[in-house]
Amino acid sequence: MLAHLVVTTGRQPRRRAMDLLIAATAHAQGVALYTRNADDLTGLETEIDWHLV
C-alpha cells in the first residue's frame, strides 16, 4: 500500500525501500514516525503520522 502511494506521486519505491520499510513498521505498530528528511516520506501523509525533527 505504501509503495503504491509513492508511485502515485511519480516517485520510485525501489529507491526508498528502507524508508518504506521503516514507514510500514510505524504504520503497522500505529506509532508516529520522526524524520530529519521529510522528502523521504512524500506521498505517505495520508497513512503515516510523521513529524519533522
Secondary structure, DSSP 8 states (H G I E B T S, - for coil): -HHHHHHHTT--SGGGHHHHHHHHHHHHHT--EEES-GGGGTT-TTT--EEE-
